[in-house]
Amino acid sequence: AAKVNHDLGLLDAQKADAIIRAADDVLANKLPNEFPLSIWQTGSGTQSNMNMNEVLANHASSLMGGKIGEERLIHPNDDVNKGQSSNDVFPTAMHVAAVTPIRETAEQTTPELRPIPDVISQEMQSWPKSQRHVASLHPEMITPGNFEYLGAFIPPHFDDNENSFAYSLGTLAFRPDPGRPETETTLPGSLFLAGHAEQQRVAEISIPKPVLSILKRAEELPRAEMLQPFTDVTHGIMQKLSNALDGADFRLGGLQVVGDRLHWTTHIYYNAAQYDTATHGCCALDLTQRKAEGPWHLGDANSPAPECHSDKHAGYIFRIPTAESEKWFGGKNLISGLWTATGQQNSSHGPPMFAYRLPDSLPAGDSIESLPLVWYPMSRPLDQHHPANRWGGGAWLTVGKKQAVIIIGQMSLGPVHYGLARPEDCDENKGYHGTPYETQVYFYSPASLIHAAHGAMSPNDVQPWLRWTDKSEGGGFGQYLFPRCYRDVGGVAYDEENSLLYVSQPNAGATPDHPWDAAPLIHVFRIVE
């Protein structure tokens, strides 16, 4: 530790050398009477840590020609311990102490141990699939510490609000495109982004390199460029669904690029009638082709099972990495989910996830096989669930050997209120209110989803292993968003190849020259190892 602190410029060379020499003397058992403590201590090892710091400080001081005790030249905390916690030092010391005998044992027994992995692998093949996967999952997880905020940008401006990104709900998808590599001013690929909420059309935009605005001013951010104009990606399917259900208001729920197709979901914005509809479809990436496939129903459309209702499926979409899709989910490569406050008995009371794969050919209206991974019935809601919560999107993050499945959204911190808005509420509309709000990120372990997929765990029992909130160490995800009463997220998209995460913040992009352009901001994060 003294050497590292010296290398970091935190400890001068004379003190570092004295501490290292003192530690060598302790290792040589030259100071056995300086450690009188019993082995029976508190679990953190604080007494032993302090004992070692005092001994090293006194002995190092004497090696420098100084005194021991209060007038010593080396301070036990400021120089030796350097502010490290016993909860860090003690476990680290135990791990280091264990390395040498383990290595020696391995070197002596390696020839005998080499066949063991093959034997275990052969034995695993006889286990049920629900048990077999446990031995193969990598334990490393992505956490908030792996998020590096790069800044934000705003979409193009249009004076005609109805043909613009104003009041967009922020639904978006990343498009990997070899023809659009990274440049000095742009990031690789492009984004599909939904426009005005009333029009429900989608355009393709470039990805300018984001700018970090310390004062959170949208006018400091770069604007994207239009690559493809606004288009109804359902090519009339949403309108047909609406006509069949007495003019029900359908909205785009999610977008995701897979291969040469743009996948989409659509759901009824206010489904008080509890319609169960076909919701999933896709179209070509070239929006001018004006041809869409679908809609299809996720799960058996004729089943009364609660997990088959479209109010649980028809929102955000994100991709399962290819290796995990093929190994654990039977080739199902997409996850979708939806939380809606209308018709709560059919919705999931917490962010749901259902795995599926669109077949190459399927008649419109047919059912797609789905695999429930996570959903919460009204009788067993996720802890801290609130009808005013809004889950905007998710992603299966991968970087190096680390992974995590995240869902990002708005968490209500106030009391449940349904009806006309109160003075302190964020808008004047009738509905569920729960001021104040904060943005939260739920981290789910891929292992939990795999357990649920193979029947080793109920989808109703899967819990996030980590919640990133404003009370988290270092602050919450919301610290990166621009000031708004609502703290919702409109959509999430992930560029797996470049480890770039895109998160839209609805209605936050107004600038002084366009004060009524309530377009979304796009925040950009890099996921680092």
N, C-alpha and C positions, 0 to 999 in steps of 0.2 A: 504493500500500500504506500509506503514511503517513497519507493521508486516511482510509482505512478503519479503520486502527488507532485514529486519533483519534475517529472516529465511534463506535467500539465502547468507548471509554473506556479504551483500553490505552496511549495515548500523549498527553501533555499538548500543549496547543495550540502553545506556543512551539517545542517540539522538532519537532512535525509540520510547522509552517510552515517551519522551517529546512531540514528534509529535502526538502520539496517544492521550495523555492527552489534547493537544491543539485542536485536532479534536473533542474530546468529548465536549469541551467547546463551540465550534462552533455549534455542534448539539444541545446543550442545550440553544442556542440563547443568550449566554453571551456576544457576540461581534457583535451586530447588526449594529453598526455604522461603522464597518470596511469594509463594502461592499457597496460603494456608486455608483456602476456602474448602468447604465440604462439597461433594458432588451433588448434594441435594439442594437444588436451587429452583428459582422460577423458570418457566419454560423458555423465556427469551435469552437466558444466559447473561443478563445485565451485570451481575456481580463479577463473573469471570472476565467479561469484556473490560470493565472498569479496573479490575485487578491487573490485567495485562497492560492496559494503558499506563497505569501508575508505575509499574515495574520498568517498562520500556523508557518512560520519561526520566525516571531517576537514574537508571543505568546509563542512558544516552548522555545525560547531563554530566555524569561523572567521567565518561569517556572523553567529553569535550573539555574536561578540567574544571567543571563547575560543581556547584553544590547539589544536594538532593533536598527534597522537601519544597517548601514554599518559594525558596530562592533559586530553584533549579533553572537551567537554561532552556529546557524543553518542557512545553506544557502538555499534559496528558490528553486533553481534549482538543485544544487548538492546533497542536502539531502532530500528535500520534494518531488519535482517533479521527481527527479532521471532520467532525460532525457526522460520522456514520452511525446509523442506528444499530443497536444490538441485534435487532430483528433481521438485519442484513448481514452483519459480521459473523454472527454465530452459525447460522445455516451454511454460509459460504465456507467457513472454516471446517465444518463437518463434512461438506462435500469434497473439499480438497483433501482432507485427511483420509477419505475413503478411496481416493483415486489410486494411490500407490499399491495398496494390497490387492485391489481389484485387477489392476494391470498385471501385477506379478502372478496372480492366480490364473488370469486368462492366458498369459504366455506359457505357463506350465501345462495347462489343460486344453489349449486350443485344438490340437489334433482330435481329441475326444469330443469336443463340443461342436466341431464343424458339421456333423450330420444332423444335429438337433433341429435347425430351421426346416430342413427338408422333411423330417419326421413330423414336426408340428404342422407344416403345410398340408401333408398328406392326411393327417388326422382331422384337420379343419374341414376337408372336403366331405367328411361324413357327418358334420354338424348341420343342424337346420340353418337356413340362411339368416334367420333372425339372430343367431348366436355367432355365426361365422365372421361377420363383419367387424365385431368388436376388436379382434386381435389385429386388424389391419389399419385402423384409423390413426392418422397422425394427430398427436395431441396439441400441436401449436395452433394458437388462435390469433386472429387479428383483433386488436383492441383500439380504443381511441388514440393511443400513443402512436399508431401507425398512420394516422391521418395528417397530411401536410396540406394546409390551406394555401392555394396559389392565387386566389382572387376571384373576380367575377367579370361577366360581360353581359350585354343586353342585346336583344334581337333587333332586327331592322325596324325603323319607324315608318308608319303609313298614316296619312292624314285621315283616311276613311277608316273609322274605328271598326266597322263591320268587316272590313277586309284587312285586318291587322292582327297583331298579337295583344292588343288591348283587352284586358279582362280575360286573358287566357288562363285556363286552369293549370297550365304548365306541364301537361303530359308530354313526355319526350322519349326519344330512343336514339342510341348511338349507332351510326353506320360506319363500319370499317371500310375504308376505300383506298386501295393501293394507288389510285390516281390522285389522291389528295394527301400527300405526305406532309410532315411537319415542315414549316418554313420559318423565316425570321418573325413573321407576324401571326401565324396560325398554328394550331395544334392539328395533329393528323385526323383524317376522317371528317364526318359531318354529323349534324343532328337533325332528326325529324322532330318538329315542335308544333303542338296544336295551337291554333289561333283563337279568336274571339269565342267565348263560351257559348254564345247564341248560334254561331255559325258551324262550329264543330268541324272545321277544316284544318288540314295539316300542310305545312310547308317544310322544305328542307333548307337548312341554313349552314353557313360555314362556322368554324369554331375559332374565333380570334384568341390570341394568347391573353389570358385574363390579367387584370390589373388589381392590385391590392389597394383598396381605398381605405386609408386609415380613418377618415371621417365618415365613411359609408355614404358617399355621394354618388348617385347613379351617373351624373354628368361626367365623372372622371373615368368611366368605364368605356372600353371599346365596343363598337357595334358590329354584330355579325352581318354577313351579306346573304342575300337570297340566292339559293341555288336552284330550287324548284318552287313554283308558285303554289298558292293555297289550293288544295284539292280535297274533295270528299273521298277519303281513303276507303270508305265502305261502298262507294259508287252506287248510292241509292239504297243500300240495304237498311241503313238506320231509318230512312224515311218509310220504307215498306213495313218495318217492324212497328213504327209509330202508327201508321195508318191502320194496321191490323188490331191495334189496342187503343182505339178511340183517341188517337193523338197523344199518346204517352210521350213524355219528354225524354228522349234517349240522349245520352252523353258518351263521349269516348272515355273509356276507363284506363286503358294502358296501351303502350306501343312497344314493340321489340323487333329488332332486325335479326332474322335467322336465315343465313344463306342469301338467296336472291329474293326473299319475300319480307314484307313488312307485316308483322302480326299485330292485330288490334283486338280490343274488347270493347263492348258497348253495354251500357246498363241504363235502367230507368232512373232518372234523377230523383224523382219523388214517387217511390213505389208503394204508396199506401194500400193499393189494391192487391199487393203481394203477387203480381204476375211472375211466373217462372218462365223465362224465355231463352231462346238461343242467343248466344252472346259473343262467340269467338269467330274470328275470320282473319283473312290476310289479303294482301294485294302485292303487285309488283313494286319493286323499288323505283322504277321509272313511273312516276305518278301520271304521266301523260297517257299511259296505256289504258287507263279508265276501265279496269277489269278487276273485280274483287271476287273472292271465293268465300263461301259461308252464307249465313251464319250457322254455327254448330253449337250444340249444347254440351257443356262440360259435365260429364257424369250422365247417368241414365235419366233421360227427360221424363220417363214414365214412372220413376221410382219416387215413393213418398218419403224416402230416407232424407233426413234434414241436411246431410252433407251434399245432396245433389241440387239444392236450390241455387239459382243463378245469383241471388243476392250475396252469396259467399265467394263467387268466382270472378266476376266480371269487372275487375279493376286493374290494378297494376300487373305488369308482366315482367319477369326477368328470367335470364337463361341459367340453366344448370351447366357447369363446365362439362365438356365432352367426356372426360375420363370418369367422373362421378356418375354422369347420366348412364353410361353404358355398364358400369360396374355395379351400381346400387339401385338404379331406378328403372331397369328394363328398357333403356333407350329413351325414356321420357326426358325431354330436354328443356322444358319450360315450367315455370311456376307462376301461377296467377292467384289473386285474392282480392277481396272487396269487403270493406266495412261501410255500411250505410245505416243512418239513424232512423230511416223510415222502414216500417215493417221489421222491427227489431227481432221478432221471433224467428225470422228466416235468415238473419245476418249472423255473423260471427262476432262474439263480444270480446274482441281482441283481434289483432291482425292475423288473417288466415293465410294458408299456403296449400295449394293443390298442384300436384305434378301431372303433366300431360305431354302428349306429342301430337301435332297435327299430322294426319296421314297424307300421303301424296295425292290421294283421290278420295273424296267423300261427298255424297249428295248433300245439298243444303238442308238444314233441319235435323240431320242425324246427330247421334250422341257420340262424344269422344270419351274414351276410357280415361278416367282420372284417378289419381292416387291421393287420398287425403293425407297431408303431412301435419298440418296444424289447423285447428279451428276450435272455438270456444262457445259452447251452448249458453243460452241465457241463464240456465241453472248453475253453470260453473264458469263465470266470466274470468278473464285474466285479471289478476290483481291490479287495482287502480284503474280499471276500465271505466270510461265515462262516455255517455252518448254524444258528447260534443267533441270527442277525439276525432282526428282525421289522419288516416294513414295514407301518405302520398305515394310511396313506392318502396322498392327494395332492390337488393342486388346480392348475388353470391360473389363475394370478394375473394380473390386469390392473389397472393404475391409471394414468390418463392415457394416455400413449403407451408406457408400460413394460409388459413382460410377463415371465413366467417360469413354467415348469412345475416344481412341487416335489413331491418324495416325502419323507415324514417317517417315521422309524422308529428302532429300537434297533440300535446297532452294537456287536457284541461285540469287546472289546479283548484278551481273554484267549486262551489256547490252546484248540484244539478238544478237546472231551471229550464222548463219548457214553456213557451208562450211568447208574447211580445217582448221585445228587448227592454232591458232596464237601462238607466242612464250610463252605467259603467260597462255595458256590453259593447262588443266590437262592431256590430252592425244593427240596423233597425228591423231586420226581418224576423218574422215569427219562426220559432224553431227551438232547438236545444242550444243553450248558452252555458258557459262555464268559465267566465273570466276570473282570474287571469290564466294565460296559457304559456307554455314553453315548448320548444322543439326538443323531442327526445329521439334517441336511436336505440332500438332493441337489437341486441346481438344474440343470434341463435347459433348453437353449435351444429355443424353439419352432421355430427354423430347422432344428435337427437332426431333429426329429420330421417336419417337412415334407419334408426330404430323404429320410427313410426311407419316407414315404408315397408318394413319387414315384419310388422306385427309384434315387435318386442315392446312397444309403448303405444298407448292410445294417443291419437292426435289431440285429444282434449287435455292431455297431461303434459304436453311439450311446453316448456317455459323458456323465456329468454334467460341466458346465463349471465347477461350483463345489460344494464340500462345506463346509457350515457345521458345524464341529466345536468341541469344547471348547477347542481350541488356536487357534481363529480370533481375530483381533483384536477386542477387546471382549467375548470370551466366546462360548460356544456357545448353541444353542437350549435346552439342558438347564438353563441358569441360571434359567429361568422355571418349571421343573417343581418339584413338591414332592418332598421326600426320599423315595426308595424305592430298594431294591436294583436292581430292574428299572427301566430307563429307557425303557420302551416307550410307544408312542402307539396308542390304540385306534381313532381315526378322525379324519378331517379334513373340514371343510365350509367353503365359501366363499360369502359374500354379496357377489356381484360389484358390485351397485348401490351398496352402502355401504362396499365395500372392507374388510369385516370377516372375519377368518379365525378359525374355531373348531377347537380341537384338544383331544381328550379324553385324559386320563391315567388309565388304569384303576387301580382299587383304592386311590385316594389320598384319598378323600373322607370317611374316618372322623373323627368328632368326639368330644369327651369324653362328650357325652350319648348318642351312638350309636357306641360304640367298635367294634362288629362290623359296621357298615354300610360295607362296602368298595365304595362307589359310586365312579364316576369323577368327576374334576374336569373342568370345561370351561374351558380357557384361551382368552382372547380377545385377538386382535391386530388392530390397524388397519394396513393397508398404505398407506403415505404416499408421495407423490412426492418 
